[in-house]
Every structure is written in C-alpha cells, then in structure tokens.
C-alpha cells in the first residue's frame, strides 16, 4: 500500500440506518483506492507505506456537494438589499436584475475570470471537507457561453485536490433573445447545445428547470430525451415553487436526482421510490427565500427515498459556500437527523451524481476520498458552525492538510 491511516474512528456510511462507526480503525490506500478498511491489523503493513497516525480523529468519506452553480460572474448583493427594503422581485427583474443580470455578467467574463471567481468560492467548500463538487452551467444561455462555463468547470476538476461533476443546465431560463419563443429555445438546446457539449466531453449530465417561470413538462421531456440519446445522465430542478409533475417525469426517465422538491406530492414520491431517484434537498435556498412550504420529508422516509443535501451555491437564492452550514439547516429547518444529513452529503450525494459505486462510503474498492476531523462524534458536523474542525482532506489517496499545504503521497 502507498499510504495507511491508523488510529482513527471510521465513519463508513455504508448502507444501513446508522453511521456504522469502526473504532480503532485503519484505512489502507493503493493507487488512489481503498484496499483495507476495518479494525487495525498491523500485520497488513507490507512494504514501506506512508503511515499517518490520525491520533483518534474522526474520519468520514469526503463530503460531496451535489448541486452548485459555482461558475458565474457578477454580484447580486444589491438585489438582496433591495428586496429587504421592500422592492418586489418582479420590479428588480424588469429593471434588468435577477438571473438576467448574472447572464449578462457571465457572458461578458472570460474563461480565466470565471475560473478565478469560482476558485475563490470553492475555498469555503474545501474547508468544509468537500472532495467532490457538481457544477452546473446555466448562466450563459448561448452555445458559446454554455460551453465556456462547462470548460471552466472541467478546468476546476483538473485541480488535484477537488473532483468535479459537470451538468449542462442550458434550460435554466429563457434568454432575452428568445423572449416569447420558449419552444424555439428548447429546440436549440436539444439540437445544438447538447450535441456540442457531448462532442467536447464537457457534460456528465443534463438538468432543466421545470417550473411555471422555467419550462413546461413537455419541454423538459424533449430535453431529457435528447440528453439520454447522447448518453448523458439527467437531473431536474423540480417542484420548487409549484407542483407540475416534473419530478415524476424525471424519475420515469431514469433521473439520478430531482432537486428542491418543496411541492412534491405523494405521486411524485412514489415515482422517486420506483425509479430509485435521489431527492436532493436545498435548505439554503429555502432559508434565503424565506419559504414556508417544506419538502415532504415524512413521505420520503416512509418510501425509503434516498435524500441528499447540497448548497445550491448561486448568486441569487443561495450564496452559501458552506456545506456544513447547509447540513445544519437541514436539521433545523427540515428536521432531518444528523445521520440523514451526513448520508445526504456522502453516500446519497454520490448516488445523486451517478457515482455511488466509487464515492461516498469508506469500504474496500472505493476511491480514497476522505475527510479527517478533530471531532468526537459525526453529529458535530451538523451541530457546530464556524469552528475549523477539519484536519485534512484526502483526494485519491493524496493528503491535503486544511492549511492547503499538500503532503506528498508518494
């Protein structure tokens, strides 16, 4: 083995209804994969591996933020202030604000500028133990600008201390140049943008905003069909503001996840259970928008629907670059348990990205993506905010102390 972590409290997050903690644990790593995970057995230390004494630290799978809009330009803090001073969102939007303001700023920015902005935002997530992040497009809404955003996301994924899953969200909003022509824009997404993103291998999945202010279920079906024809996973922004049946449609089409889902009904929950589709909860947006309609947590539990938690980091409705803060919100706002929240940012988040066979658990054969914490119990990950509890992240077996200085894995 290349590296062995010893003297640790292992939180495996393997399937079950608990954390599945192993005391006095040991993790052996070779070529970026976990080769040993269990109670310490020092007779297994063949050769001369790099042995790291974790001194009783808590070790979890590396956290996964499975829904973000990390790549964009512009700043909408002024709109936040306007809304709190009583200016309606509709008035802000008519004056050029809202998502269109972000679209204009993103179209103007270069790839280098977008990259530098995104990396600054990423630092907060890494300090929360994140080793994998999903990044969506959706603020370009032209062929060139959507591909530009995805290229930036891929570039971030080439960093050695973070993994990136990319999602094409061209069907995020109707661009100004297509005003009144939503069907024409959806045709453009299906016939031009999805094939181009596939050809350049820039997207792992395709997402769509199914909502009254977004796109209809019929239009979403066309996007999903085109995505599947090009071999891409599908996801959905669904049931955030109303119940259009987008979640059930996405589940029937084989979606890995549907996200937001505050207005999801029992029929939709049944469809998720049947399709083994993850329900991704975004409490940051719920909090920031001061919503009152909660996701159907009880129904999701009763139907054994896996629930993920994500930041939904974006400039308009969830400018929160802290996955642990959002875990706390999941507990306080949605009454999830700390175990459900940790599963929601590990095993279930991996499933939401179609990565459940490789990430999100500590077991033999999985990628060696881990987070090492100065904590006594895993519940503290959802309980305590603002304290720098992270000791280090491990990405593909490479150790990155929380200070950012890399420890040589070889």
N, C-alpha and C positions, 0 to 999 in steps of 0.2 A: 504493500500500500504506500501511496505517496504521503498521506497525512493521516494522523489519528488524533481524534479529540477524546480526551479522557476526563474522568472525574466531573461528570455533568448530570444534570437532571433533564432527561429527554422527554419532550412533549411530542409524541409521534403523530397525532391527529390522523391515525389510521381509522378506517370505518368503525363506527360504533356511536355511543351516546356520551362519551367522556373524552378527556384529553388523552387517555392511555399513556400515563406517565411511567417512565422507567427510571428508577433511582440508580445512582452509581453506574451511569451508562457510559458507553463507548461507541464512537462512530468512526469507522474506517473508510477512507476515501481513496479511490484509484481512478486516474484518468477522468476526473470530474464526476464520478458516480459513487454512490454509497455502496460499499462492498460488505460492510459489517455494521449492524445497528442492534444493540442489545446491552445486556449486562457486561461489565468489564471482564475481559478474558485476555490477560496479558501474554498468554502463550501464543496469541494470534499475531503478535508484533514481529513478523518475519522481516528480515532485511533491516533497513535503517530509515524508517519513515520519520517525517517531521511530527513529533509528538507535542500536542498542545494540551497543557493542563488547564482545564476550564474552571478549576477551583470551586466546584459545586454550582456553577452558573446554570441558569435555565437555558435550554436550547430548544428552539421551535423550528419548524420549516420556515424558510424565508417567506416573508409576507408578500402577498400578491394584490396589487391594486388593479382590478379587472375592468374598470370603467373610468377613463380620464379623457379630457380634451386638452392635453398639456401643450400642444403646439398652436400658438396663435400670437398675434401682435395686438397692441392697443391696451387700453385700460378703461374700465367702466366704473371706477370708484365714484366718479361724479354722478353717475346714474343712481348708484346706491344712495348717495346723499340726497339727490332729488326726490327719490321715492319716499324717503323718510321725512322729507319736508312737504309731502302731500301731492307731488306731481304724479299723475297717473302714468302707468307704463305705456299705455296707448299714445299719450301725448309725447312721451320721450321717443317712442319708435317713429312717430310721424315727423319728428324733428331730426331724424337721421340716427337715432340711438338704437339700443337693443342689439340683436345679433348682427344687423347690417353694418353697424359701426365696427364690429370686430371683423366682419368680412372685408370691409374697405381697408382696414389697417393691415390685415393679413395678406391681402393681395399686393399691397404696396411693399411689404417687407421682403428682403432677400432670404435665401435659404440660410445663410450664415447668421443673419439677425434672428431668424426664428429659432435656430439651433441654440444660440447663446441665451435667449429668453427662456427656452424650455429647460435647459440645463440648470439655470438658477432655481426654477420651480422644483425641479427634480430633487435638489439637495434636501429639502424638507422631508420628502418621502423616504429617501435613503436613511435619514436619521431615525426614521420610524421602523427600520428593519426591512424595508421593501427591497426585494431582489428581482421581481418581475413586475412589469407595468404594461397595461394596454394603453395605446394612444390612438385616438380617432382623428380623422380629418373632419371636414365639415364646415370650415370657415373660409374655404376658397370658392367653391361652387362654380368653378370653371374647370375644364380639363387640366390646363396648365397648373392652376393653383392647388387643386386637389392632389395632383401628383407631387407638387412641390412640398406640400405638408407631409405626405407619406414618405418622401425621400428624407426629410428631416427626421421623422420618426425612426426610419431604418438606420440613419446615421447615429442616432442616440443609442440604438440597440447594438451598434458596433463597439460601444464603450465596454471595457472588460468587466465593469462592476455593476452592470444592470442588464436585464433581458427585456426585450420589447416585443409585444404582440401588436400588430398594426391592423386597424379597422378602417375601411373606406366608408365614410358617412356623407357621401355627396348628397344623399336625400335627407339632409338635415333641415333645410329651409328653402323656400323658393327665392332664387336670386332676383334682384331688381329687373334685370334684363328679360326675365321670363314672367313678369307680372301678368296675371290672368291666364297664363298658359302652363299650368302645372303638368298636364299630360305630356306636353311637348318636352318639358324639362325631364320628366321621368324617362321618356324615350331616349333623350340624350344621355342620361345616366346609364341606361341599360345597353345602349348601342355603342357608346363611345368611351365613357369613363371606366366602367367595369372591365371591358376588354383591355384597355390601355394599362390599367393598374395590374391586371393579371399578367399581361405580356412582360411588364417590367418587374414582376415578382415583388410588388410593393405592398400588397394587402394579404393578410391572413383571413380576413372576414369582411363581411359587408353588413352595415347597420342601416336602419331607416327610422325616421321619426314619424310614428303612426299616431296622428292626433288631428283634431279639428284645425289647429293652426299649423299643422305639418302636412301629412299626406294621408290619403284615404287607404282603407284596407285593400281596395282593388289596385291602387298604385303600388302599395307595398308588396303585394303578391307578384307584380311584374318585376320589381327589384329583386325579391328573393329568388324568383325563378331564374333570372339572369345570373345571379351570384352562384347558384348551385350548378348551372350549366358550365360555369368556369371553374368549378371545383373549390369554391370558397365557402367557409363557414358562414352562417347567418346569425344575426342578433337583432334585437329590436328595442327601441325606445317606445314603450307601450304603456297605456293606461295610466299616464301621469296626471292628466287633467280631466279625463273622461273615459268612459268605457266603450271603445269602438270594436272590441274583439280582436285587437291586434296581437295580443299575447297568445290566444288560442290559435290564430292563424300561423304565427311564427312557430309555435310548438308542433303543429301538424306538419309544417315544412321542415322540421328537424333542427330548429334553432338550438344553439348551445345555451343561450340565455335570453331572457327578456328583462328589461331594466326599468326601474321606477315603480311601476305597477300599483300605485296607490288605489286606483279604482278597479282593480282586478276583481272579478266576480267568481262565484263557485264553479261555473262552467269553465272559466279560464284556468282556475286552479286544477281542475280535473284534467284539462288538456296538458298542463305542465307535468303533472304526475305521470300521465300516459306516455308523454314524449321524453321523460327524464330530462326536462329542460330546467336549467337553474333560474331561480327567481333572484335577481340582483337588486338589493335594496340600496337606496341612495339617500341616507338620512341627512346629508349635508345640504342637498337641495331642498328637502322638506323643511329643514330648520331655516335656511336662508330666506325662503319664500314665505315663511310663517304659515305653512299649510296646516290643515286640520284633518284631512282625510288620510288615515293611516293604511298601509298595506294590510292585507288580510292574514296577519301572522298566524292566528289560530288555525285557519283553514289550511295554510301551507304546512303547518306542523302535522295536522291530522292526516294530510295526504302524503306525508313524507317527501315533500318537495324540497330539494336542497336549496338553501338560501346563502347567497354571497353578499358581501358588504364592500362598497367601493366609495372613493371620494367624489367621483364625478367632477374632478377639478376642472373648472371652466370660469371664464371671466364674468359671466352674468348671474349665475344662480348657485354656484358652489366654489368660491375661490379659496378652497381649503386644502392646503398641501400637507395634510397630516392624517394618515390612515388611522392612527390610534385615536385621534380626536373623533373621527367618524365612528370607530368602534364604540366609544363611549356614548355617542349619540344613539347608536343602535340599541344600546342598553336603556338609556334614559328616555328616549322618545318612543321607541318601538317595543320596549320591554323584552328585548332579546336577552338571553343569558350570556355571560362572558364566554362560555364554551361555544355557543352558537356564533358569537361574533368572531372568535378566533378561527373556528372552522370556516366561517364566511370569508376570511382573508387568507386561507391556506387551501385546504382540500377542495372546498366548494368553489372558490375563486378560480382554481386551476381548471375545474370542470367547466366553468363558465367560458373559459378560453379554449376549450378542447385540449387541455394539457394535463388531464387527470392521470395519465399513465406515466408522467415524468416528473411532475412537481406537486407541491402542496402537502406532502407527507414525508415522514422520516422512515424509510424502510429500504431494504436491500434492492438495488436496481434503479432507484430514483436518482435524479440529478442532485448533486451535492450543493443544494441551495439552502442555507440555514441562517438563523439569526440567534446570536448569543446575548443573553440579557443578565443584568445584575438585578434579578428579581427572585422572590421566594416562590411565588405561585403564578400560573398563567393568567389567573383572573386579574392580576395587577395590570396587564396590558390594556384592559378596557377601563380599569378603575382610576388610574393615576395619569394626570396630564402634565406635560411641560417639564418633567424630570428626565434628564438624559440617561435613561436606563440601558441603552444599547451599548454593549461592549464591542461587538464586531458583527459584520455580515460575512457569510461565506457564499461565494458565487462560483459554481462549477469547481468547487474544491479550493479556490483561492480565497485567502483570508484578507478582509478589509476592515481594519480597526475603525471605530466610529470617528476617529480623528481624520480619517481619509487616507492615512498612510498605509500603503499595501505591504503586507508581509509576504515574502517570497514563498510561493507554494512549491517550488521545486528545489 
